């Protein structure tokens, strides 16, 4: 039994996805906050430069606490609090987010208490994103978006109607318009874009293209969570009619907004022939209040098992598979390698854990689309299609990453 568990958790030639701590940094990078990684010195280059392509043209307040052995052994949390307060007084961040490496997690640091004291000392909202460097980026970024949403709305208890400006609130009670061109309508369908980070959307212009596609089809973008929008835009997110989840990192905030403000979501990205299907599902979700994962609906119509597979992050790869299916190619199964997957794959799809299971699953397919690093995990004679993913192979194939949107 121990040997089976060991095999499921072991990678010997395949890489693993970017870690949860980098996901936190990526999600909060552009929002004017200060992110503190409670971690020994020496790892900031991993968080900021290796996993963050924006670092060369846009700085962010991301710091390491410089955790020392003696502080960990004695539980000296006051040094962390004092250092955060000193930095906050110097930089005046909009909020303070604290995440952590395995050491503080193992010794049981009470981060909720630390955040409470930091808020009292600085007067700046502080929250903890629960990480331990043992999860992947979808979990880290997803939890960062979730904790940010709680900071923005949960404690204040602001009703949805209080979060929009008076000029744009007037249409909230009117009927939403269908997504059939911009046309004349009483009001466009308001949408939040959730899960936009360079770890999934390395070609950042895709997000601007996505906003234009939405605008051309009767939608109004309220906020983009991850790239392009500041904290005030995100604060207004509850006035939206629907959320568009463009990566699995956005599903946590989407479910929170569904529970708190009854905002439904649709998941997918407008890849090729799948664009109109996704936009239709987004409009239908806004009208009915029912969540939609339209790429699963398309693939479900093609039947369950297939000899073709798309492998990687489920929302992106599911949308790629749906595009191919709608263009007349055979259906595909999703081989999901990320930690966040519930509700985003079907029973016919796979979620292998560990390299041995990945190799076993991919060996059963004749046609595989995945990051180039996964080629060695496929069976002999497999037709392999490269689709580099920055969160998987890093900068190795950075110049080969092409936009999927537009």
N, C-alpha and C positions, 0 to 999 in steps of 0.2 A: 504493500500500500504506500509506504513512504517513497519507494522508487517511482511509482506512478505519479505521485504528487510532485516529486522532483522534476520529472520529465515535463509535466505541464507548465512548470514555471521557468524552464531553462531555455536560453537562447545561446547558441554556440557559433553560428555563422550569419544569422540574420540580425539586423538592428532592431531596437524597440523604438516606439514612438517617443517624441519629445515629452518630457516629464511634466507633472502637474504644476510644479513651481514656475516653470516657464510659461505654462498656460495662463497662470494668474497674471504674470507680468505683461503678457501679450494682450489679455482682455482689458486691463486697466491702463494701458500705456498712454493713451491720448486724453485722459479725462482730468488731468490737473491734480491728481492725488499723489500721495507718497506711498510707495510700496516698500515694506520692510521685510526682508527675508531673514528670519532668525536662524543663523547658519554660521559656521566657521568661515573665516576669511579665505579667499582664493577662488570662489565659485561665481563671482559676479560676471565674469566673462561668458560663462555658460548661459546665464539667464539673459544677459543684455546683448551680447554681440553674436554669439553662435546661433541662438534661436531667435534673434530679433533683427530683421533686415531694415527696420526704420531707424536704427541707432545712428547711422551715418548722416542722416539729414533731419532728425528730430529727436531731441533729448527728452528724457523722462526722469522723474525723481524715483529711482529704484536704488535701494541701499541694502547692504548686508550689515547685520548687527555685529559681526566679528566675534561670534560666540567662542569663549575660551573654555578649556577643560575645567578650570576652577569654578567658573560661573555655572557650568552645567552640573558639577558635582554638588555645589552648595545651594543651587537654586536661586542664584542672585538675579532675580527679575528686575530689581530696582535699577540696575545699570542699563538694561534695555529701555525701561521707561524714561530714564533721564536722558539717554542718547536720542530717543525719539523726540522728546520735548525740546531739546536743544536744536535739533534739525528743523522741527516744525516752526520754531520761532524765527529761524533764518530764512526758510523757503515759503512759508505760508501756504501749505497745500489745501486743496478743497476738502480732502478727506484723508484718512490714514488707513491703509490696509496692511495687516500683518499676516504673513504666511511663514511656514517653517520647514526645515529639513528633518531628517529622521531623528536626530539627537533630541531636540526638545519634545518631539512626539513620544519617544521612548521613555523619557523621564517624567512625562505627564505634566508639562508646563500648562498652567491654567491661563490660556490665552483670553478667555472671556473676561477674566478679572483684570488682566493686563490692559485690554482694550478699554474697559470701564475706567480704569485709573488714568490712562492716556487721555481719554476724553475730558475727564475732570480737570486734569492739569493743563491741557492745551486749549480746551474749548472747541476742539475740532472733532467731528464725528470719526470714530475709529471702529473697525470691525476686523474679525479674524476670518481668514479663508483656510479651512482645514485641509492641509496638505501634509505629506510625509515623504515625498519624492519616490513613492512606490506606486503611484497612479500615473495615467497618461495625461496629455495636455487637454483632452476633451473634458475630463473630470475637473482639472484645475481651472480652466477657463470658464467652464460651466458653473462651478461653485463660486467663482469670482463674480460673474454676472448675477447670480442668485443673491449673494450677500450684498452686492451693490443695490439691487432692487429692494431688498429689505431695508437697507439704510435710507433709501429715498422715500419709501412710502409706508412701510409697516409700522414703524414707531410713531410717525406723525399722525397716522390714521386719516390722511387726507382723502376725501371722497373723490371719485373720478372727475366729477364736474368742476372741482376746484383747481385742477391741474392744467387747464388750458387757458390761453388768453381770451379775452372777451370777444375780439373780432372773429376768431376762428371757432368759438364755441357755438355760434348761432346755429350751425347746421347739424348739431349732434343728434337732434331728435328727428331729423328728416330721413327719408328713405335713402339707402345707399344705392349707388348706380352700378350697373353691370360693367364688367371689364371688357367692353367692346369699343375700343378707341376712345379718344378723349371726349368727343362729342359734347353736346349741351346736356347738363345734368344738374340736379339740385346740389349735389355734393359728391366729390370723389370719395372713394373708399380709402380710409386712412390705414396705413400699414407701418408696423415696425419691422426692421430687418434685424434678426438676432443671430449672433454667432459669426460675425465678420472679423476674423483676425488673419494676419499674414501667414499664420501657420497652415491655414487651408487656402486662403486667397492671396497667394504670394504676389501675383500680378494685381496690384491694388486698384488699377483702373477698372477692374471688373465690377467693383462696387458702384462706381459712378455710372457704368454702363447699365447695371441692374436698376439703379434709380431712374434712369432715362426710360428703360423698358417699362417700368411701372407707371411713370408719368404719361407715356404714350398710350397706355391702355386703361386709363381711368382711375389710377391710384394716386394717392398723395403720401409720400414718405414722411412719417412723423419723426423717426429716429433710427439711427444705425448703431447697433451695439457692437463696438469693437474698433471701428475705423471711420474717421471723418466727422463725427459729431462729438460735441462736448457734453458736459454734465447737465446743462439746462435742457438740451434736446432730449436726453434720456429721461429727465424728470417728468417730461410731458408724455411719455410713452403710454400711460393708461388711457389717453383720449382716443387711441387707435381702435379701429373696428376689428382688426385681425393682425396676427403676427406671422411673418414669413421666416421660418427657421431654415437657414441656409447651411448650417453645419450642426452636428450633434452637440457641440458646445453651447448652442443656443436653446436646447430643449428644457434645461432647468428653469431658466427665466420665463420661458413660454408657459410652462406648467404652473409656475407661481402666479403669473398674470391671469391665467385661466381661473385659478382658484380664487384669487383676490378680486379681480375685476371682470371675470367672465368673458375674457377675450380669447376667442378660438385661435388656432394656428393651422397653417399648412406648411409642410416640409418639402424642400426641394430647391434646385437652382434651375434657371431657364436655359437648359442646354439644348440647342438645335430644335428638333421637332417636338421636344417635350415642353417648349416654352408655353404654347397656347394651352396645353393641358394643365400646366401648373397655374397659370393665371386664372383659368376657369375655376380650378379648385380653390384658389385663394378667394375669389369673389363669392363662391358658393359657401365657403366657411364663414365669411363675414355675414352672409345673409341668413344662414341657418344656425350659426353658433356651434357647429360641429367641427371637430378637428379632422384634418385630412392629411394623408400621406399619399399623394397621387402617384408617385413612382411605383409604390407597392401595388396600387390598383392596376396600373398598366402591366406590370410584370405578372400579376396574378392572372390576368386574362390570357397570358401566353402559356399558362400551365406551370406546374411546380418545378420538377427537376429539369436540368438542362446540361448540355455538354460545355457550356460557356460560363465563365465566371468573371465578375469584376471584384477586385480585392482592395480593401482599404477602409476609409471613413465612409459610413453608410449613406449619408445624405448625398454627398457628391457622387459616389459610385452608383447609387441607386438611380440618380438622375441621368447619369451617362448611360446606364443600361436601358432606361426607359426611352431615351432618345433613339438608341439603336433599334429597339423593338418597334417604335413608331415609324421608323424608316424602312421597315420590312425585314430587318435581320432577325435571327432567332433570339428567343428570350435568354436572359442571363440569371444566374443566381448571385446573390451578394455574399461575399466572404468578408465579414466584418472583423477588423483587427483592433478596433478601438474599444475602450472600456465602456463608453456610453453607447447604448444600442437599443434599450427597451422601447418598443413601439416603433422602431425605425427599420426593422428587418422582419421578414416573415418566417413562418415555420419551415419553409423550404430552403431558407438561407442558412449560413453557417457562421459560427462564432468560435473559431479555434483558439485555444489558449496554449501558448508555448510553441516553440519551433517544430517539435515533432508532430503536433496536431496540424499545424499549418501545412507542413509537407504532405501529410496524409490526405488532407482535404484537397489541396491544389493538384495532387497527383491524379485525382479522379476527373480532371477537366482537360478537354482537348484544346480549349481556347481561353486564355487568361489575359485580362487587362489589369495592370498593377504597376507600382513603382518598380523601376529597374532592379532594385536590390532584391526583389522577390523572384527574379528569374531563376535563381539557383534552387528555389524550393519547388519548382514545377517538374512534372514528369518529362521523360525524354520524348521528343517529338511534339511537345506542346507548342501551339502557335501563340507567341507572347507579344502583347502590345504594351509599349511603355507609356506610362502616365505618371511622371515624377511627382512626388508629394513632399513638400519642404519639411513637414513635420516628421517624415519618416527617414529620408535620405539626406536631410540637411542641405548643405551647399554643393554637394557633389554634382547634382544635375540642375543647379539653379538656373543656368542659362538655357536649359531645355524646357523649362516650365512654360506652358502656353495657357492663355486664358480660355476657360471653358464657357464663360458668359460672354456672348456677343461675338 
